Amino acid sequence: MPDSGDGTPKRYVQPPPSMAARASRGPGAESQTAAAGLGVSSVLRRWKREDMLRKGGLASRGSAFLFSLLAFIITASNEHGGWRDFHKYEEYRYLLAIAILSSLYTGIQAVRHIHQIFTGNQFLQQRTSALIDFCGDQVMAYLLISAASAAIPMTDRMREGTNDMFTDSSAAAITMAFLAFFSLALSAVISGYRLSTQSYI
């Protein structure tokens, strides 16, 4: 123990470990730690956003599948004899064909997204999957609005002369097609956002 010169031993006081560690690291280490914390929180927010977008896309495609399937069932069963058979009208046949295509597309997409959410495995690369979702949703939404719009004038003319089970079923099928269109339009917005946020580096 060193002598202070007046005969009194000079005692050395060791700083606490935390102070010594901070002093040895310097101010740059603290800024690096803060930056690392911000990076981790940013990644967590991005993961939460991606999870919310996946679930939102699944919900919208599930709704579109349900409405498309109802439009298909209602149109296919709209046969009441005579002139009240859907297959005698081109507009209703077109509506049925698009409802079938939409049911197949949205059903396959819903199954794919359910598999991806629960297993974490993807059939395609994330960027390719987002591009397919965006293009497919837009094309199918256009076909649905086209089929529903084509069937509206025919249904309105029929309802002016008579209002029976056939015209009511036709109106119900058109309504389901419109609801499927709105669901797919929302899905297209979500797909477009996911596509725009993909990294191309």
Secondary structure as GFF3:
##gff-version 3
##sequence-region A 1 201
A	DSSP	alpha_helix	17	25	.	.	.	ID=ss1
A	DSSP	alpha_helix	27	76	.	.	.	ID=ss2
A	DSSP	three_ten_helix	86	88	.	.	.	ID=ss3
A	DSSP	alpha_helix	90	119	.	.	.	ID=ss4
A	DSSP	alpha_helix	126	161	.	.	.	ID=ss5
A	DSSP	alpha_helix	165	196	.	.	.	ID=ss6
###
